[in-house]
Amino acid sequence: MRKYDRESNTRVWTGVPKIVVTVVLALFSLWCIYVTLFATFLEEIRLTSFMALIVLMGFLIYPHKKGLTRPNYIPIGDIIFMILGTASYLYFTFNANDIINQGTRFEWYQIIIGIVGVAALIEVTRRCVGMPILIVAAFFVIYALTLGLTNPSFAGRIKYLVRNLFYTKGGILSTPVNVCSKYIVVFIIFGAFLERTGISSFFIQLANSIAGRFAGGPAKVAVISSALCGMVSGSSVGNTVTTGSVTIPMMKKTGYRNEFAAAVEAASSTGGQIMPPIMGAAAFLMADFIGVPYSDVIGKAVLPAILYFFGIFITVHLEAKRLRLTGIPKDQLPSFFKLIKKIYLLIPIIMLIVWVSGNYMTMQKAASLAIILSIIVGFINKDAKLTPGKILDALSSGGKSAITVGAACGVAGIISGAITMTGLANELINAIVSVAGDKLIIALVLTMLCCIVLGMGVPTTANYCIMAATTAPILIRMGVPIAAAHFFVFYFGIVADITPPVALAAYAGSAIAKSNPMKTAFTASRLAIAAFIVPYMFCLSPALLMIDTTAVEVALISITAIIGIFGLASGLEGYCFTDMNKIIRILIVIGGLLLIYPGIATDGIGFVLVIGSLAFQYLSSRTRKA
């Protein structure tokens, strides 16, 4: 965890200091719930107080470098930086009205306060998120100071940049932090309570009871459980390490190769970020960016998520058949009917979906009530009974997780602010549109490459914020529906976690499996091939996202897509009924791609190639057996 997940690289607090830090984190969670439900003060006050607490807790929790495990120790330099950084945001909090009314007339001492606030946020982000997102931010800020801004004076450019990034809602306090403080934090706390109620264990046991007995059962269990747990956890790397510590050894014991076992876990955990209804909290940001209800976002996400996990599941199944692997013995599996008695553990999630999709209440109120429901459910569950200590732990864990997301969203605001004030987004859009001409497929490929590069090593929420500001407008300019454009960049930003060279989730899985990290990353990319294909599908045929379509069109594109994904997965695996020769593999892959590309002619040709190849494979297998 400490090697691959920066969120695990924390200070060691013991005794009274540990109690104090735990209480501070818990109070922060309670403060966030209170503010989202009842606060009526200025938005600037809410946002700056939120960022002040993020900076304060960031320095309390995260050391300046890895491996510092000295108990109850925080260097004097960290204390000074923490106080100055926190004070800079609180200065804005307590002087919000005056700052708003002074317009553009800022004194240099205010600019210095802003610089300190920005620097403190950057340092906290470096500690808990890592350097990739800061490298991206540095590029755009340097561009703004050197080429992007028109002010002839360098001091004037600094003043203009800091004022916009720190004192307006076009920088740090923009949409990412606004949505984070209003919605995401409450859902993070909700996820922490779900974990304490034993739902992660329930998901793994349920997946075992459903799929464990089949060929290659542990891998199928990993796909199902990681999808469910990853949806709640919101972290590809964190979920890979958490559920992977259970599923990867099981897969290796069954007979899967080390690289394959680690790749299955990494690809499935990454897919949890696109799994409705929670989608790693990015769904709330998307609803805000697109301007649609949250229920619309999760409705559109259903079919693409099904196709993604169908592709992984099929590959896992074919690998098991090729290696002649068996499942888990029946006497070692939990009873499905006994587990059904614990179905009440899902009540908080079910009610959350009902409340939000039915527009019965706001998202933050629904999440707050779902937290209360999870506490009630936790008291009922005898196997993982919720105690006052666990409640405090859940609140503090939620607060700790919010540090990473809040810091990343703040830096995402810096990036989007620098892009907006310099007009760089328009230049990037114009450049790609001019290269693509009227060929949408070229624009899609170029946008995909931008998303993968910009998304490397960046957490899901911040990742999507960057993509929404920089790359989604490219596709919108090309005529792609706004929802399809945002889903496209969201998908390709996320797959950066399993795409070499910076495939953090794959590397985390390889650490557990003791496999080659780069081979694991390439295997994970192959397993998650649907994530590289499906986004093209819903841009070329938005019916997959339920956009301007009918039930018949949705059914047709779903059927052709499933057959296409099956053909593509089996071709890349090189097995179906029996080993495939190179010609059949090429034909079935081409057929799969044609089925995925919308159109009567392409569907017809693709169907013939896939079904013909499968029929040939079946007859070949029968001949060999005879």
Disulfide bonds with the S-S distance in Angstrom:
none
